[in-house]
Amino acid sequence: MAASNTYYITTPIYYVNDVPHIGHAYTTLACDVLARFQRLDGRTVKFLTGTDEHGQKVEKSAQAKGMDPQLFCDGVSQNFRDLSLLMNYSEDEFIRTTEDRHTQASQALWQAVIHAGNDDIYLGKYAGWYSVRDEAFYGEEEITDGADGKVGPTGAPVEWVEEPSYFFRLSAWQDRLLEFYDANPEFILPRNRRNEVVSFVKGGLRDLSISRTSFKWGIPVPGDPDHIMYVWFDALTNYITAAGYPDTDSEHFKTFWPATVHVVGKDIVRFHAVYWPAFLMAAGVAPPKRVFAHGWWTVEGQKMSKSLGNFIPPHEIVDKYGVDSVRYFMLRELPFGNDGDFSHRAMVHRLNSDLANDLGNLVQRVLSMINRNCEAQIPNPGDLHDEDTKLLGVSETLLSTVRDLISRQEIHLALEEIWRVIADANRYVDAMAPWELRKSDPDRMASVLFTLAETIRRIAILVQPFVPTAAGRILDQLAVGEGARSFATITGDTKLVPGIPLPKPEGVFPRFVDEAA
């Protein structure tokens, strides 16, 4: 993906009826890391999240509570704003599909497809299987017999629906989509998700029902208010709503669209990588540059489900382990794009091994030695030896390595590279033994401690997107000001200034002891 001064990243807008769990937390966390990274790397960033608030299921839920659907959505949408505060996300915008600007954008996109004159939207009649829970239409070959009736591929109940409907002529887009995928080989990542989508499209596309008449909670079809837009046509449009559509001549739209990357769960990749680019191209709008589909979390080896009662509310693990520890674990524990398992044992291992032992112990012992032996000031580097310049060189070139991995959303590999340098620094401490140099060669001790402090500064700057609070505390203890924490300060002439006084060091990642164990 070509470098650009702007970076527009989105989560899917979360279904307002859902109770936030670690799967939701994971998607937005990944986007938060990517957004923070790009900001620190000097780009102008737009990070979007929000809630999807229309559809039959929302209408039924509101009716069951005797509430107006809008008031119902107003209340439950707040759950996802609360998740953002809990996990320390840095979104620039939270969009709701019940906003007037979104109604205008969705209707404008519909009209743009009509005005293109290719007959991509036409009126017909839908007869087939529909899942209210999934808000999805399924073909006969995707339906199986469940314990209580017919179910779709996700296990959700389906019902037979017959009603007038507008259709999007998706069947006409098969070849054009395949050509688009060929021309843009990194449009869908990771590679296995791309292969799934290409195989699906090659298998043949059916025209897609994009309106309903059996309920009213949604965006009316322009010129035919008896029809409500299919929720996915509505929901997907949020990405261009937030960019300023339909004002495609605005500076905001031209700055941020096409989006850099949509990060989604693997279960909705078809909507984002097949339907969405077809809708956009039919309306004369460029598709996003990339759709990245990540995997699912299991809990202690079991799939999350309401029947098992193993949905983990994010606040429970944040209260127990701390937000930065949870952020680190979720990003490091599994390759981004794959499925993975959450277990408390794995969480404690990561916290104590990677955070407390590797990073926390490195920072604590280096700063403590500086506090005791260098009058609590940044030491003078003096004449650096080859082993010193080697570690400093590795910590400086680390940014380039991590930047390349982040550009491909390989977040777990970026963390592995950072922790490789942390391991190098810990080995350097042991090899140089500055506690012994204190008496035999104080100048050499100062060189070693300066080398370590400067290496820690660079690491702390680089881990800010992942563990922002802890990274800030480390930089505070190195007397690095708020204005000197961008990635531009990792390379070049910027270094710690000898003689700058440092505060008394405090532990950043204490070991976790489970009192219930």
One Martini backbone bead per residue (centre of mass of N, CA, C, O) as a GRO file, in nm:
protein
  517
    1MET     BB    1   0.094   0.037   0.025
    2ALA     BB    2   0.087   0.351  -0.019
    3ALA     BB    3   0.199   0.627   0.091
    4SER     BB    4   0.048   0.864   0.326
    5ASN     BB    5  -0.070   1.150   0.503
    6THR     BB    6  -0.323   0.968   0.528
    7TYR     BB    7  -0.565   0.800   0.767
    8TYR     BB    8  -0.838   0.565   0.727
    9ILE     BB    9  -1.010   0.409   0.998
   10THR     BB   10  -1.227   0.117   1.059
   11THR     BB   11  -1.490  -0.004   1.205
   12PRO     BB   12  -1.744  -0.161   1.262
   13ILE     BB   13  -2.060  -0.114   1.322
   14TYR     BB   14  -2.227  -0.178   1.605
   15TYR     BB   15  -2.469  -0.361   1.726
   16VAL     BB   16  -2.693  -0.229   1.945
   17ASN     BB   17  -2.798  -0.513   2.070
   18ASP     BB   18  -2.531  -0.565   2.177
   19VAL     BB   19  -2.301  -0.699   2.402
   20PRO     BB   20  -2.012  -0.617   2.502
   21HIS     BB   21  -1.709  -0.779   2.408
   22ILE     BB   22  -1.395  -0.897   2.328
   23GLY     BB   23  -1.448  -0.880   2.026
   24HIS     BB   24  -1.506  -0.581   2.013
   25ALA     BB   25  -1.249  -0.486   2.157
   26TYR     BB   26  -1.047  -0.597   1.945
   27THR     BB   27  -1.117  -0.436   1.694
   28THR     BB   28  -1.078  -0.148   1.817
   29LEU     BB   29  -0.793  -0.189   1.918
   30ALA     BB   30  -0.654  -0.227   1.650
   31CYS     BB   31  -0.737   0.051   1.541
   32ASP     BB   32  -0.604   0.218   1.761
   33VAL     BB   33  -0.315   0.135   1.705
   34LEU     BB   34  -0.303   0.229   1.410
   35ALA     BB   35  -0.377   0.524   1.468
   36ARG     BB   36  -0.155   0.596   1.669
   37PHE     BB   37   0.082   0.528   1.490
   38GLN     BB   38   0.021   0.733   1.260
   39ARG     BB   39   0.034   0.985   1.430
   40LEU     BB   40   0.332   0.941   1.531
   41ASP     BB   41   0.415   0.932   1.205
   42GLY     BB   42   0.261   1.211   1.083
   43ARG     BB   43  -0.038   1.162   1.037
   44THR     BB   44  -0.358   1.206   0.918
   45VAL     BB   45  -0.632   1.103   1.123
   46LYS     BB   46  -0.914   0.867   1.088
   47PHE     BB   47  -1.125   0.733   1.350
   48LEU     BB   48  -1.389   0.492   1.318
   49THR     BB   49  -1.697   0.454   1.496
   50GLY     BB   50  -2.005   0.266   1.609
   51THR     BB   51  -2.366   0.237   1.536
   52ASP     BB   52  -2.615  -0.004   1.451
   53GLU     BB   53  -2.984   0.094   1.446
   54HIS     BB   54  -3.124  -0.089   1.244
   55GLY     BB   55  -3.406  -0.294   1.205
   56GLN     BB   56  -3.598  -0.557   1.304
   57LYS     BB   57  -3.461  -0.628   1.575
   58VAL     BB   58  -3.480  -0.350   1.702
   59GLU     BB   59  -3.783  -0.314   1.683
   60LYS     BB   60  -3.853  -0.563   1.861
   61SER     BB   61  -3.696  -0.478   2.116
   62ALA     BB   62  -3.853  -0.217   2.166
   63GLN     BB   63  -4.135  -0.342   2.183
   64ALA     BB   64  -4.072  -0.531   2.428
   65LYS     BB   65  -4.016  -0.249   2.605
   66GLY     BB   66  -4.207  -0.012   2.517
   67MET     BB   67  -4.033   0.147   2.293
   68ASP     BB   68  -3.883   0.370   2.127
   69PRO     BB   69  -3.634   0.313   1.907
   70GLN     BB   70  -3.465   0.568   1.961
   71LEU     BB   71  -3.451   0.543   2.270
   72PHE     BB   72  -3.327   0.268   2.272
   73CYS     BB   73  -3.065   0.347   2.119
   74ASP     BB   74  -2.965   0.568   2.309
   75GLY     BB   75  -2.903   0.371   2.542
   76VAL     BB   76  -2.727   0.130   2.405
   77SER     BB   77  -2.501   0.291   2.261
   78GLN     BB   78  -2.341   0.363   2.524
   79ASN     BB   79  -2.187   0.095   2.560
   80PHE     BB   80  -1.967   0.169   2.337
   81ARG     BB   81  -1.860   0.423   2.471
   82ASP     BB   82  -1.769   0.284   2.732
   83LEU     BB   83  -1.562   0.098   2.599
   84SER     BB   84  -1.374   0.321   2.505
   85LEU     BB   85  -1.297   0.425   2.786
   86LEU     BB   86  -1.193   0.160   2.907
   87MET     BB   87  -0.971   0.104   2.652
   88ASN     BB   88  -0.842   0.364   2.542
   89TYR     BB   89  -0.954   0.506   2.302
   90SER     BB   90  -0.900   0.730   1.985
   91GLU     BB   91  -1.140   0.828   1.850
   92ASP     BB   92  -1.272   1.076   1.624
   93GLU     BB   93  -1.546   0.903   1.566
   94PHE     BB   94  -1.904   0.863   1.640
   95ILE     BB   95  -2.140   0.674   1.474
   96ARG     BB   96  -2.490   0.696   1.376
   97THR     BB   97  -2.759   0.567   1.180
   98THR     BB   98  -2.971   0.797   1.307
   99GLU     BB   99  -2.854   1.014   1.155
  100ASP     BB  100  -2.919   1.249   0.923
  101ARG     BB  101  -2.656   1.227   0.751
  102HIS     BB  102  -2.701   0.923   0.695
  103THR     BB  103  -2.963   0.931   0.546
  104GLN     BB  104  -2.858   1.112   0.316
  105ALA     BB  105  -2.626   0.925   0.220
  106SER     BB  106  -2.791   0.668   0.158
  107GLN     BB  107  -2.984   0.799  -0.048
  108ALA     BB  108  -2.759   0.904  -0.236
  109LEU     BB  109  -2.642   0.629  -0.312
  110TRP     BB  110  -2.894   0.513  -0.436
  111GLN     BB  111  -2.929   0.738  -0.652
  112ALA     BB  112  -2.653   0.695  -0.790
  113VAL     BB  113  -2.721   0.418  -0.901
  114ILE     BB  114  -2.961   0.503  -1.068
  115HIS     BB  115  -2.816   0.744  -1.233
  116ALA     BB  116  -2.612   0.558  -1.388
  117GLY     BB  117  -2.802   0.364  -1.583
  118ASN     BB  118  -2.761   0.021  -1.518
  119ASP     BB  119  -2.985  -0.133  -1.358
  120ASP     BB  120  -2.890  -0.215  -1.047
  121ILE     BB  121  -3.184  -0.123  -0.967
  122TYR     BB  122  -3.478  -0.323  -0.884
  123LEU     BB  123  -3.809  -0.432  -0.900
  124GLY     BB  124  -3.950  -0.696  -0.692
  125LYS     BB  125  -3.946  -1.032  -0.547
  126TYR     BB  126  -3.916  -1.184  -0.237
  127ALA     BB  127  -3.808  -1.538  -0.192
  128GLY     BB  128  -3.696  -1.653   0.130
  129TRP     BB  129  -3.432  -1.667   0.349
  130TYR     BB  130  -3.437  -1.516   0.685
  131SER     BB  131  -3.230  -1.344   0.927
  132VAL     BB  132  -3.273  -1.148   1.194
  133ARG     BB  133  -3.007  -1.179   1.353
  134ASP     BB  134  -2.816  -1.137   1.084
  135GLU     BB  135  -2.931  -0.972   0.854
  136ALA     BB  136  -2.984  -1.225   0.637
  137PHE     BB  137  -2.956  -1.386   0.332
  138TYR     BB  138  -3.042  -1.725   0.221
  139GLY     BB  139  -2.979  -2.003   0.068
  140GLU     BB  140  -3.080  -2.322   0.041
  141GLU     BB  141  -2.781  -2.442   0.071
  142GLU     BB  142  -2.754  -2.290   0.376
  143ILE     BB  143  -2.977  -2.475   0.490
  144THR     BB  144  -3.075  -2.620   0.805
  145ASP     BB  145  -3.151  -2.840   1.060
  146GLY     BB  146  -3.271  -2.770   1.363
  147ALA     BB  147  -3.411  -2.810   1.672
  148ASP     BB  148  -3.633  -2.548   1.592
  149GLY     BB  149  -3.544  -2.548   1.288
  150LYS     BB  150  -3.434  -2.339   1.071
  151VAL     BB  151  -3.092  -2.269   0.964
  152GLY     BB  152  -2.815  -2.108   0.927
  153PRO     BB  153  -2.465  -2.099   0.912
  154THR     BB  154  -2.468  -1.964   1.220
  155GLY     BB  155  -2.748  -2.087   1.367
  156ALA     BB  156  -2.967  -1.909   1.285
  157PRO     BB  157  -3.270  -1.836   1.252
  158VAL     BB  158  -3.519  -1.888   0.996
  159GLU     BB  159  -3.734  -1.728   0.750
  160TRP     BB  160  -3.996  -1.708   0.540
  161VAL     BB  161  -3.990  -1.467   0.269
  162GLU     BB  162  -4.254  -1.252   0.126
  163GLU     BB  163  -4.176  -0.962  -0.079
  164PRO     BB  164  -4.134  -0.673  -0.181
  165SER     BB  165  -3.832  -0.572  -0.378
  166TYR     BB  166  -3.529  -0.446  -0.395
  167PHE     BB  167  -3.256  -0.486  -0.624
  168PHE     BB  168  -2.926  -0.590  -0.663
  169ARG     BB  169  -2.714  -0.651  -0.946
  170LEU     BB  170  -2.477  -0.864  -0.859
  171SER     BB  171  -2.442  -1.060  -1.105
  172ALA     BB  172  -2.297  -0.823  -1.282
  173TRP     BB  173  -2.020  -0.820  -1.076
  174GLN     BB  174  -1.829  -1.060  -1.096
  175ASP     BB  175  -1.605  -0.977  -1.300
  176ARG     BB  176  -1.540  -0.698  -1.176
  177LEU     BB  177  -1.445  -0.805  -0.904
  178LEU     BB  178  -1.220  -0.990  -1.004
  179GLU     BB  179  -1.061  -0.763  -1.136
  180PHE     BB  180  -1.020  -0.601  -0.879
  181TYR     BB  181  -0.862  -0.814  -0.720
  182ASP     BB  182  -0.631  -0.840  -0.926
  183ALA     BB  183  -0.553  -0.527  -0.915
  184ASN     BB  184  -0.593  -0.577  -0.576
  185PRO     BB  185  -0.425  -0.802  -0.387
  186GLU     BB  186  -0.464  -0.616  -0.094
  187PHE     BB  187  -0.769  -0.572  -0.032
  188ILE     BB  188  -0.754  -0.862   0.102
  189LEU     BB  189  -0.707  -0.940   0.447
  190PRO     BB  190  -0.588  -1.205   0.463
  191ARG     BB  191  -0.524  -1.445   0.232
  192ASN     BB  192  -0.751  -1.646   0.318
  193ARG     BB  193  -0.984  -1.442   0.279
  194ARG     BB  194  -0.943  -1.388  -0.015
  195ASN     BB  195  -0.991  -1.677  -0.111
  196GLU     BB  196  -1.284  -1.695  -0.013
  197VAL     BB  197  -1.400  -1.462  -0.180
  198VAL     BB  198  -1.319  -1.551  -0.461
  199SER     BB  199  -1.469  -1.821  -0.449
  200PHE     BB  200  -1.749  -1.703  -0.408
  201VAL     BB  201  -1.762  -1.537  -0.670
  202LYS     BB  202  -1.698  -1.772  -0.870
  203GLY     BB  203  -1.972  -1.930  -0.784
  204GLY     BB  204  -2.171  -1.700  -0.790
  205LEU     BB  205  -2.411  -1.436  -0.823
  206ARG     BB  206  -2.678  -1.296  -0.660
  207ASP     BB  207  -2.923  -1.113  -0.626
  208LEU     BB  208  -2.995  -0.838  -0.396
  209SER     BB  209  -3.179  -0.769  -0.135
  210ILE     BB  210  -3.254  -0.397  -0.044
  211SER     BB  211  -3.552  -0.441   0.079
  212ARG     BB  212  -3.834  -0.359   0.300
  213THR     BB  213  -4.200  -0.397   0.423
  214SER     BB  214  -4.240  -0.538   0.729
  215PHE     BB  215  -4.103  -0.267   0.827
  216LYS     BB  216  -3.987   0.076   0.965
  217TRP     BB  217  -3.689   0.054   1.090
  218GLY     BB  218  -3.548   0.293   0.881
  219ILE     BB  219  -3.450   0.376   0.559
  220PRO     BB  220  -3.596   0.523   0.314
  221VAL     BB  221  -3.673   0.493   0.001
  222PRO     BB  222  -3.634   0.676  -0.261
  223GLY     BB  223  -3.970   0.732  -0.369
  224ASP     BB  224  -4.036   0.464  -0.152
  225PRO     BB  225  -4.153   0.453   0.172
  226ASP     BB  226  -4.247   0.146   0.192
  227HIS     BB  227  -3.939   0.119   0.183
  228ILE     BB  228  -3.664  -0.037   0.342
  229MET     BB  229  -3.353  -0.054   0.387
  230TYR     BB  230  -3.119  -0.260   0.388
  231VAL     BB  231  -2.906  -0.267   0.649
  232TRP     BB  232  -2.636  -0.294   0.479
  233PHE     BB  233  -2.665  -0.048   0.301
  234ASP     BB  234  -2.673   0.141   0.539
  235ALA     BB  235  -2.426   0.061   0.717
  236LEU     BB  236  -2.189   0.088   0.509
  237THR     BB  237  -2.230   0.400   0.455
  238ASN     BB  238  -2.086   0.524   0.706
  239TYR     BB  239  -1.799   0.565   0.583
  240ILE     BB  240  -1.898   0.808   0.393
  241THR     BB  241  -2.045   0.985   0.582
  242ALA     BB  242  -1.787   1.060   0.757
  243ALA     BB  243  -1.646   1.183   0.484
  244GLY     BB  244  -1.912   1.362   0.344
  245TYR     BB  245  -2.127   1.228   0.216
  246PRO     BB  246  -2.214   1.369  -0.100
  247ASP     BB  247  -1.955   1.566  -0.074
  248THR     BB  248  -1.703   1.501  -0.300
  249ASP     BB  249  -1.572   1.811  -0.301
  250SER     BB  250  -1.471   1.799  -0.037
  251GLU     BB  251  -1.196   1.804   0.157
  252HIS     BB  252  -1.265   1.567   0.338
  253PHE     BB  253  -1.322   1.354   0.122
  254LYS     BB  254  -1.051   1.387  -0.037
  255THR     BB  255  -0.874   1.308   0.209
  256PHE     BB  256  -1.027   1.012   0.311
  257TRP     BB  257  -1.116   0.924   0.024
  258PRO     BB  258  -1.026   0.636   0.041
  259ALA     BB  259  -1.001   0.416   0.261
  260THR     BB  260  -0.750   0.239   0.402
  261VAL     BB  261  -0.916   0.065   0.641
  262HIS     BB  262  -1.113  -0.218   0.711
  263VAL     BB  263  -1.200  -0.358   1.021
  264VAL     BB  264  -1.301  -0.705   1.055
  265GLY     BB  265  -1.480  -0.968   1.090
  266LYS     BB  266  -1.502  -1.272   0.928
  267ASP     BB  267  -1.829  -1.278   0.921
  268ILE     BB  268  -1.823  -0.979   0.736
  269VAL     BB  269  -1.655  -0.991   0.466
  270ARG     BB  270  -1.870  -1.010   0.241
  271PHE     BB  271  -1.996  -0.731   0.276
  272HIS     BB  272  -1.712  -0.570   0.237
  273ALA     BB  273  -1.585  -0.740  -0.032
  274VAL     BB  274  -1.858  -0.737  -0.215
  275TYR     BB  275  -2.096  -0.541  -0.175
  276TRP     BB  276  -1.954  -0.267  -0.126
  277PRO     BB  277  -1.789  -0.231  -0.392
  278ALA     BB  278  -2.039  -0.257  -0.572
  279PHE     BB  279  -2.199  -0.017  -0.473
  280LEU     BB  280  -1.983   0.198  -0.527
  281MET     BB  281  -1.926   0.149  -0.830
  282ALA     BB  282  -2.227   0.193  -0.915
  283ALA     BB  283  -2.193   0.509  -0.794
  284GLY     BB  284  -1.890   0.618  -0.854
  285VAL     BB  285  -1.719   0.497  -0.611
  286ALA     BB  286  -1.455   0.432  -0.441
  287PRO     BB  287  -1.305   0.198  -0.291
  288PRO     BB  288  -1.142   0.075  -0.065
  289LYS     BB  289  -0.815  -0.037  -0.005
  290ARG     BB  290  -0.907  -0.215   0.257
  291VAL     BB  291  -0.976  -0.549   0.395
  292PHE     BB  292  -0.964  -0.664   0.734
  293ALA     BB  293  -0.983  -1.002   0.864
  294HIS     BB  294  -1.049  -1.131   1.162
  295GLY     BB  295  -1.076  -1.330   1.418
  296TRP     BB  296  -1.169  -1.541   1.682
  297TRP     BB  297  -1.277  -1.584   2.011
  298THR     BB  298  -1.211  -1.785   2.269
  299VAL     BB  299  -1.298  -1.950   2.592
  300GLU     BB  300  -1.130  -2.178   2.729
  301GLY     BB  301  -1.186  -2.340   2.436
  302GLN     BB  302  -1.463  -2.182   2.387
  303LYS     BB  303  -1.722  -2.071   2.242
  304MET     BB  304  -1.895  -1.797   2.235
  305SER     BB  305  -2.199  -1.800   2.442
  306LYS     BB  306  -2.500  -1.765   2.592
  307SER     BB  307  -2.551  -2.061   2.686
  308LEU     BB  308  -2.261  -2.074   2.838
  309GLY     BB  309  -2.180  -1.793   2.973
  310ASN     BB  310  -1.877  -1.682   2.824
  311PHE     BB  311  -1.902  -1.393   2.825
  312ILE     BB  312  -1.669  -1.122   2.834
  313PRO     BB  313  -1.653  -0.854   3.006
  314PRO     BB  314  -1.417  -0.617   2.982
  315HIS     BB  315  -1.425  -0.504   3.278
  316GLU     BB  316  -1.327  -0.760   3.423
  317ILE     BB  317  -1.030  -0.767   3.305
  318VAL     BB  318  -0.952  -0.476   3.367
  319ASP     BB  319  -0.994  -0.488   3.676
  320LYS     BB  320  -0.782  -0.724   3.715
  321TYR     BB  321  -0.521  -0.628   3.504
  322GLY     BB  322  -0.551  -0.394   3.322
  323VAL     BB  323  -0.552  -0.222   3.032
  324ASP     BB  324  -0.263  -0.268   2.915
  325SER     BB  325  -0.257  -0.574   2.955
  326VAL     BB  326  -0.498  -0.635   2.773
  327ARG     BB  327  -0.396  -0.509   2.520
  328TYR     BB  328  -0.142  -0.680   2.488
  329PHE     BB  329  -0.261  -0.961   2.488
  330MET     BB  330  -0.459  -0.932   2.240
  331LEU     BB  331  -0.215  -0.859   2.037
  332ARG     BB  332  -0.004  -1.111   2.108
  333GLU     BB  333  -0.145  -1.400   2.130
  334LEU     BB  334  -0.234  -1.353   1.821
  335PRO     BB  335  -0.258  -1.359   1.504
  336PHE     BB  336  -0.361  -1.125   1.296
  337GLY     BB  337  -0.651  -1.318   1.165
  338ASN     BB  338  -0.675  -1.523   1.378
  339ASP     BB  339  -0.755  -1.746   1.592
  340GLY     BB  340  -0.832  -1.745   1.958
  341ASP     BB  341  -0.747  -1.774   2.312
  342PHE     BB  342  -0.895  -1.711   2.621
  343SER     BB  343  -0.692  -1.704   2.919
  344HIS     BB  344  -0.586  -1.658   3.237
  345ARG     BB  345  -0.316  -1.797   3.215
  346ALA     BB  346  -0.212  -1.643   2.965
  347MET     BB  347  -0.237  -1.364   3.085
  348VAL     BB  348  -0.038  -1.397   3.321
  349HIS     BB  349   0.204  -1.474   3.152
  350ARG     BB  350   0.229  -1.213   2.989
  351LEU     BB  351   0.247  -1.018   3.224
  352ASN     BB  352   0.500  -1.149   3.371
  353SER     BB  353   0.693  -1.192   3.130
  354ASP     BB  354   0.675  -0.944   2.930
  355LEU     BB  355   0.611  -0.701   3.126
  356ALA     BB  356   0.759  -0.748   3.398
  357ASN     BB  357   1.032  -0.889   3.315
  358ASP     BB  358   1.118  -0.746   3.053
  359LEU     BB  359   1.026  -0.442   3.068
  360GLY     BB  360   0.990  -0.363   3.367
  361ASN     BB  361   1.274  -0.457   3.467
  362LEU     BB  362   1.445  -0.289   3.283
  363VAL     BB  363   1.350  -0.012   3.378
  364GLN     BB  364   1.393  -0.040   3.685
  365ARG     BB  365   1.702  -0.107   3.695
  366VAL     BB  366   1.811   0.130   3.534
  367LEU     BB  367   1.682   0.369   3.693
  368SER     BB  368   1.797   0.284   3.968
  369MET     BB  369   2.097   0.311   3.892
  370ILE     BB  370   2.082   0.610   3.818
  371ASN     BB  371   1.977   0.711   4.091
  372ARG     BB  372   2.227   0.599   4.262
  373ASN     BB  373   2.496   0.660   4.046
  374CYS     BB  374   2.386   0.954   3.882
  375GLU     BB  375   2.221   1.166   4.050
  376ALA     BB  376   1.947   1.146   3.898
  377GLN     BB  377   2.078   1.144   3.597
  378ILE     BB  378   2.166   1.176   3.295
  379PRO     BB  379   2.417   1.030   3.160
  380ASN     BB  380   2.728   1.023   3.028
  381PRO     BB  381   2.840   0.864   2.741
  382GLY     BB  382   3.094   0.922   2.610
  383ASP     BB  383   3.268   0.645   2.506
  384LEU     BB  384   3.159   0.436   2.276
  385HIS     BB  385   3.104   0.116   2.207
  386ASP     BB  386   3.017  -0.130   1.999
  387GLU     BB  387   2.787  -0.248   2.181
  388ASP     BB  388   2.639   0.019   2.202
  389THR     BB  389   2.592   0.091   1.899
  390LYS     BB  390   2.438  -0.165   1.837
  391LEU     BB  391   2.189  -0.117   2.018
  392LEU     BB  392   2.120   0.163   1.906
  393GLY     BB  393   2.078   0.068   1.615
  394VAL     BB  394   1.847  -0.131   1.667
  395SER     BB  395   1.651   0.081   1.802
  396GLU     BB  396   1.637   0.265   1.545
  397THR     BB  397   1.550   0.044   1.316
  398LEU     BB  398   1.280  -0.057   1.436
  399LEU     BB  399   1.079   0.136   1.307
  400SER     BB  400   1.092   0.030   1.016
  401THR     BB  401   0.995  -0.256   1.078
  402VAL     BB  402   0.724  -0.182   1.214
  403ARG     BB  403   0.600  -0.012   0.991
  404ASP     BB  404   0.576  -0.243   0.784
  405LEU     BB  405   0.387  -0.423   0.955
  406ILE     BB  406   0.156  -0.217   1.003
  407SER     BB  407   0.085  -0.178   0.696
  408ARG     BB  408  -0.024  -0.504   0.723
  409GLN     BB  409  -0.147  -0.569   1.012
  410GLU     BB  410   0.112  -0.700   1.186
  411ILE     BB  411   0.098  -0.672   1.508
  412HIS     BB  412   0.238  -0.919   1.638
  413LEU     BB  413   0.512  -0.876   1.489
  414ALA     BB  414   0.575  -0.601   1.602
  415LEU     BB  415   0.596  -0.698   1.897
  416GLU     BB  416   0.821  -0.903   1.854
  417GLU     BB  417   1.035  -0.696   1.767
  418ILE     BB  418   1.037  -0.529   2.023
  419TRP     BB  419   1.101  -0.773   2.218
  420ARG     BB  420   1.377  -0.833   2.093
  421VAL     BB  421   1.509  -0.568   2.195
  422ILE     BB  422   1.452  -0.611   2.490
  423ALA     BB  423   1.629  -0.864   2.506
  424ASP     BB  424   1.889  -0.728   2.422
  425ALA     BB  425   1.898  -0.532   2.665
  426ASN     BB  426   1.909  -0.749   2.885
  427ARG     BB  427   2.173  -0.879   2.786
  428TYR     BB  428   2.345  -0.625   2.809
  429VAL     BB  429   2.328  -0.588   3.110
  430ASP     BB  430   2.458  -0.859   3.186
  431ALA     BB  431   2.725  -0.817   3.024
  432MET     BB  432   2.810  -0.528   3.153
  433ALA     BB  433   2.766  -0.487   3.454
  434PRO     BB  434   2.727  -0.192   3.605
  435TRP     BB  435   2.763  -0.271   3.913
  436GLU     BB  436   3.074  -0.326   3.866
  437LEU     BB  437   3.163  -0.050   3.727
  438ARG     BB  438   3.123   0.150   3.961
  439LYS     BB  439   3.426   0.090   4.069
  440SER     BB  440   3.616   0.028   3.812
  441ASP     BB  441   3.424   0.216   3.581
  442PRO     BB  442   3.230   0.485   3.583
  443ASP     BB  443   3.231   0.578   3.286
  444ARG     BB  444   3.133   0.312   3.170
  445MET     BB  445   2.872   0.301   3.323
  446ALA     BB  446   2.753   0.556   3.196
  447SER     BB  447   2.745   0.449   2.907
  448VAL     BB  448   2.559   0.210   2.960
  449LEU     BB  449   2.318   0.370   3.086
  450PHE     BB  450   2.269   0.549   2.846
  451THR     BB  451   2.212   0.330   2.640
  452LEU     BB  452   1.965   0.220   2.794
  453ALA     BB  453   1.795   0.477   2.816
  454GLU     BB  454   1.775   0.527   2.509
  455THR     BB  455   1.643   0.259   2.441
  456ILE     BB  456   1.394   0.298   2.620
  457ARG     BB  457   1.289   0.549   2.484
  458ARG     BB  458   1.232   0.417   2.208
  459ILE     BB  459   1.046   0.197   2.307
  460ALA     BB  460   0.833   0.376   2.445
  461ILE     BB  461   0.749   0.524   2.190
  462LEU     BB  462   0.670   0.256   2.028
  463VAL     BB  463   0.445   0.152   2.259
  464GLN     BB  464   0.213   0.361   2.271
  465PRO     BB  465  -0.018   0.220   2.097
  466PHE     BB  466  -0.043  -0.029   2.302
  467VAL     BB  467   0.069   0.119   2.596
  468PRO     BB  468   0.007   0.431   2.674
  469THR     BB  469   0.032   0.464   2.983
  470ALA     BB  470   0.300   0.316   3.034
  471ALA     BB  471   0.470   0.475   2.834
  472GLY     BB  472   0.428   0.748   2.973
  473ARG     BB  473   0.565   0.669   3.242
  474ILE     BB  474   0.843   0.616   3.126
  475LEU     BB  475   0.888   0.899   2.998
  476ASP     BB  476   0.862   1.054   3.258
  477GLN     BB  477   1.120   0.907   3.393
  478LEU     BB  478   1.296   1.047   3.139
  479ALA     BB  479   1.203   1.344   3.077
  480VAL     BB  480   0.988   1.326   2.843
  481GLY     BB  481   0.812   1.520   2.667
  482GLU     BB  482   0.518   1.552   2.500
  483GLY     BB  483   0.677   1.689   2.239
  484ALA     BB  484   0.895   1.409   2.241
  485ARG     BB  485   0.702   1.135   2.118
  486SER     BB  486   0.762   1.092   1.839
  487PHE     BB  487   0.903   0.911   1.582
  488ALA     BB  488   1.106   1.136   1.495
  489THR     BB  489   1.280   1.088   1.778
  490ILE     BB  490   1.427   0.813   1.713
  491THR     BB  491   1.573   0.951   1.494
  492GLY     BB  492   1.873   1.090   1.469
  493ASP     BB  493   1.965   1.349   1.708
  494THR     BB  494   1.775   1.246   1.915
  495LYS     BB  495   1.842   1.267   2.269
  496LEU     BB  496   1.944   1.237   2.559
  497VAL     BB  497   2.024   1.466   2.823
  498PRO     BB  498   2.274   1.531   3.001
  499GLY     BB  499   2.174   1.616   3.345
  500ILE     BB  500   1.892   1.536   3.359
  501PRO     BB  501   1.656   1.512   3.580
  502LEU     BB  502   1.514   1.246   3.775
  503PRO     BB  503   1.287   1.065   3.897
  504LYS     BB  504   1.169   0.844   4.093
  505PRO     BB  505   1.136   0.525   4.048
  506GLU     BB  506   0.862   0.328   3.906
  507GLY     BB  507   0.667   0.079   3.863
  508VAL     BB  508   0.481  -0.046   3.575
  509PHE     BB  509   0.499  -0.386   3.589
  510PRO     BB  510   0.374  -0.576   3.797
  511ARG     BB  511   0.326  -0.854   3.934
  512PHE     BB  512   0.093  -1.115   3.915
  513VAL     BB  513  -0.131  -1.207   4.186
  514ASP     BB  514  -0.352  -1.459   4.257
  515GLU     BB  515  -0.557  -1.453   4.531
  516ALA     BB  516  -0.751  -1.702   4.439
  517ALA     BB  517  -0.523  -1.937   4.417
   0.00000   0.00000   0.00000
